[in-house]
Structure formats: structure tokens, C-alpha cells
Amino acid sequence: MEELQSTEILDREILEDARKKAHRILKAADEMIQVKTTEWEQKLAGDLDELEKKYAQQMKFSADEIMARLPIDKHRVKIKKIEMLLDSAAAAWHENLSREYVLDLLAKELAKRLTVKSEIKLPDSIHIFIHKMTQTEAQTILKAVLPDTSFVFETLHSVSAYPELIVDMPELRIYASIDKIIHYYLSEKRAELVEALLGESAGEEW
């Protein structure tokens, strides 16, 4: 009987000791979890703070970049608009010219460029490229500046919106072009033209 009681007491002691050990293990595990949770929360808070700082810096950089580009973009848009206005004005100028005046302009341009003809030997027949003009119109212009010369005509495939004539010789190629006349004046008289279109303050920028 005493031996049975001793066994029961021993069992209870073993169970109590196991319960205490389990309690200590669970307590230690719980404390470890709390420590790790605190560390993770602190790390997460630090990471979020770092991300917020980087995001704020990136936003500031993007805003600064946009603000820096605005004047350039605004100026670029203004330039594009002015170019469109100048092209439109040039087209309107050409539309209002009589055909005779246009051909006369081309004849004068061709004569001016042919001042060097005395320095070269003219061939018996000259190849002529024409664009936005008839062969008869080109013949009239050429006979005025190159009498006693025969010509072979060919239509020129050009993107130009204006009449053009090219005298093609072995040693020389001469252009008479309304497009080149317009570009010359747009280049040489740009400030005056912009001022005439947009006012004095706009002309001062060119």
C-alpha cells in the first residue's frame, strides 16, 4: 500500500515538474515572440519611414524637374506657333501673287545666279527640272536668261509647295525657287516678320 502511494506521489511530482517546465518553455517562447514582434514592428516602422523619405525626395525631384522644364516647353510651344504663323503668312503671300509676278521672281533669281555663266562653258542642251510650273512657263523664263540654248525638261518630284526650276549642267546646278526666296526672307527678316505678326514685344525675342 505504501509502495502504491509512493508511486502516485512520484507520478504527481513528475507531472508537476513537467507542467512547470512546459510553463517556463511557453513563457520563454511568449517573451521571445513579444521581443521579435517588437523588433519587427520597429524595423517595419523604420522601413516605412525610409520609404516615405525616399518618396518625398522623388516627388520633390519630379516637381523640380517639371517646374524647370515648363519655361523651356512653353518657349518651344511658342516657337512652334510662330513658325506655323510664319509659314501660313508665307503661303498667304504666295497665294495673293499673280502668276506673272511669280514667274518674274523666278526669272530674276535665275538671272542672278547665272552671273557665273561666263566662267563656265555652257552645253548645247541643258537639262531642266521643273516643279509646279508648265514647260511653257519654264521655257519663257529660260529664254530670257539663256537665249540660243536648247533645253530638255523633266518634272521634279519635290515636297515643296511652291514653283521651282533647276538648271542642271555638268559643272553647275542652279536653283530658282520660290521656296528658297521665302526661306531667305524668313531667315534674314525674321524679327521684323514676327513683330509684324505678333507685335513689338514678340519681335524683340528674335
C-alpha positions as CSV (number, residue, x, y, z in Angstrom):
1,M,0.0,0.0,0.0
2,E,2.8,2.3,0.9
3,E,4.6,1.5,-2.3
4,L,1.5,2.4,-4.3
5,Q,1.2,5.7,-2.6
6,S,4.9,6.4,-3.2
7,T,4.4,5.7,-6.9
8,E,1.4,8.1,-7.1
9,I,3.4,10.8,-5.3
10,L,6.3,10.3,-7.7
11,D,3.9,10.5,-10.7
12,R,2.4,13.7,-9.3
13,E,5.9,15.2,-8.8
14,I,6.9,14.2,-12.3
15,L,3.8,15.7,-13.8
16,E,4.2,18.9,-11.7
17,D,7.8,19.2,-12.8
18,A,6.8,18.6,-16.4
19,R,4.0,21.2,-16.1
20,K,6.4,23.8,-14.6
21,K,9.0,23.1,-17.4
22,A,6.2,23.4,-20.0
23,H,5.1,26.7,-18.4
24,R,8.7,28.0,-18.4
25,I,9.1,27.0,-22.1
26,L,5.8,28.6,-23.1
27,K,6.6,31.7,-21.1
28,A,10.1,31.9,-22.7
29,A,8.5,31.4,-26.1
30,D,5.9,34.0,-25.5
31,E,8.6,36.5,-24.3
32,M,10.7,35.7,-27.4
33,I,7.6,36.3,-29.6
34,Q,7.0,39.6,-28.0
35,V,10.6,40.6,-28.4
36,K,10.6,39.6,-32.1
37,T,7.3,41.3,-32.6
38,T,8.6,44.5,-31.1
39,E,11.8,44.2,-33.2
40,W,9.8,43.6,-36.4
41,E,7.4,46.5,-35.7
42,Q,10.4,48.8,-35.1
43,K,12.1,47.6,-38.3
44,L,8.8,48.0,-40.2
45,A,8.3,51.5,-38.9
46,G,11.9,52.3,-39.9
47,D,11.5,50.9,-43.3
48,L,8.2,52.8,-43.8
49,D,9.8,56.0,-42.7
50,E,12.7,55.4,-45.1
51,L,10.3,54.7,-47.9
52,E,8.3,57.9,-47.1
53,K,11.5,60.0,-47.1
54,K,12.6,58.5,-50.5
55,Y,9.1,59.0,-51.9
56,A,9.1,62.6,-50.7
57,Q,12.5,63.2,-52.2
58,Q,11.4,61.6,-55.5
59,M,8.3,63.7,-55.6
60,K,10.3,66.9,-54.9
61,F,12.8,65.9,-57.6
62,S,10.0,65.3,-60.1
63,A,8.3,68.5,-59.2
64,D,11.5,70.5,-59.6
65,E,12.2,68.8,-62.9
66,I,8.7,69.6,-64.2
67,M,9.0,73.2,-63.0
68,A,12.4,73.6,-64.6
69,R,11.1,72.3,-67.9
70,L,7.9,74.4,-68.0
71,P,9.6,77.6,-69.3
72,I,11.5,75.5,-72.0
73,D,8.3,73.7,-73.0
74,K,6.4,77.0,-73.1
75,H,9.1,78.6,-75.2
76,R,9.2,75.6,-77.5
77,V,5.4,75.7,-78.0
78,K,5.6,79.5,-78.7
79,I,8.4,78.9,-81.2
80,K,6.3,76.2,-82.9
81,K,3.3,78.5,-83.0
82,I,5.3,81.4,-84.5
83,E,6.8,79.0,-87.1
84,M,3.3,77.9,-88.1
85,L,2.2,81.6,-88.3
86,L,5.2,82.5,-90.5
87,D,4.6,79.5,-92.8
88,S,0.9,80.4,-93.0
89,A,1.8,84.1,-93.8
90,A,4.2,83.0,-96.5
91,A,1.6,80.7,-98.1
92,A,-0.9,83.6,-98.0
93,W,1.6,85.9,-99.5
94,H,2.2,83.5,-102.4
95,E,-1.5,82.9,-102.9
96,N,-2.0,86.6,-103.4
97,L,0.7,86.9,-106.1
98,S,-0.2,86.9,-109.8
99,R,1.3,84.1,-111.8
100,E,3.2,86.6,-113.9
101,Y,4.8,88.1,-110.8
102,V,5.8,84.6,-109.5
103,L,7.4,83.7,-112.9
104,D,9.2,87.1,-112.9
105,L,10.6,86.4,-109.4
106,L,12.0,83.1,-110.6
107,A,13.4,84.7,-113.7
108,K,15.2,87.3,-111.6
109,E,16.5,84.6,-109.2
110,L,17.8,82.5,-112.1
111,A,19.4,85.6,-113.8
112,K,21.2,86.5,-110.6
113,R,22.6,83.0,-110.2
114,L,23.6,82.8,-113.8
115,T,26.1,85.7,-113.4
116,V,28.8,83.0,-113.1
117,K,27.9,81.5,-116.5
118,S,30.7,83.5,-118.2
119,E,33.2,81.4,-116.2
120,I,31.9,78.0,-117.5
121,K,31.2,76.6,-120.9
122,L,27.5,76.1,-121.5
123,P,26.5,72.8,-123.1
124,D,24.4,72.8,-126.3
125,S,21.5,71.3,-124.5
126,I,20.7,71.9,-120.8
127,H,18.7,69.5,-118.6
128,I,15.9,71.4,-116.7
129,F,13.9,70.1,-113.8
130,I,10.6,71.9,-113.1
131,H,8.1,71.7,-110.2
132,K,4.6,73.2,-110.0
133,M,5.0,75.0,-113.4
134,T,4.4,74.1,-117.0
135,Q,7.1,73.5,-119.6
136,T,5.9,76.6,-121.5
137,E,6.3,78.8,-118.4
138,A,9.8,77.4,-117.8
139,Q,10.7,77.9,-121.4
140,T,9.7,81.6,-121.2
141,I,11.9,82.1,-118.1
142,L,14.9,80.3,-119.6
143,K,14.8,82.0,-123.0
144,A,15.0,85.4,-121.2
145,V,18.3,84.5,-119.4
146,L,19.7,81.7,-121.7
147,P,18.9,82.6,-125.3
148,D,20.1,80.4,-128.2
149,T,20.1,77.4,-125.9
150,S,18.0,74.2,-126.1
151,F,16.6,72.5,-123.1
152,V,15.4,69.1,-122.1
153,F,12.7,69.2,-119.5
154,E,11.8,66.8,-116.7
155,T,9.3,67.1,-113.9
156,L,10.9,67.2,-110.5
157,H,9.4,65.3,-107.6
158,S,9.6,67.7,-104.7
159,V,7.8,68.2,-101.4
160,S,7.9,72.0,-101.9
161,A,4.5,73.8,-102.0
162,Y,5.9,76.4,-104.4
163,P,7.2,76.6,-108.0
164,E,10.8,75.6,-108.6
165,L,13.2,75.4,-111.5
166,I,16.6,73.7,-111.6
167,V,19.2,74.2,-114.3
168,D,21.3,71.1,-114.3
169,M,24.7,71.3,-116.1
170,P,27.8,69.1,-115.8
171,E,29.8,71.7,-113.8
172,L,26.9,73.6,-112.2
173,R,23.4,73.2,-110.8
174,I,21.4,76.4,-110.4
175,Y,18.1,76.7,-108.4
176,A,15.4,79.2,-108.9
177,S,12.8,78.5,-106.2
178,I,10.0,80.5,-104.5
179,D,10.6,78.2,-101.5
180,K,14.2,79.4,-101.3
181,I,13.2,83.0,-101.6
182,I,10.7,82.6,-98.8
183,H,13.2,80.8,-96.6
184,Y,15.8,83.6,-97.2
185,Y,13.4,86.3,-96.1
186,L,12.2,84.2,-93.1
187,S,15.8,83.9,-92.1
188,E,17.0,87.4,-92.8
189,K,13.9,89.3,-91.8
190,R,12.6,87.0,-89.0
191,A,12.4,89.6,-86.3
192,E,10.6,92.1,-88.4
193,L,8.2,89.5,-89.7
194,V,7.4,88.2,-86.1
195,E,6.9,91.7,-84.9
196,A,4.5,92.4,-87.8
197,L,2.6,89.2,-86.9
198,L,2.6,89.3,-83.1
199,G,3.6,92.8,-82.1
200,E,6.8,94.6,-81.0
201,S,7.4,92.6,-77.8
202,A,7.4,89.3,-79.7
203,G,9.8,90.7,-82.3
204,E,12.4,91.6,-79.6
205,E,12.8,87.9,-78.8
206,W,14.3,87.1,-82.2
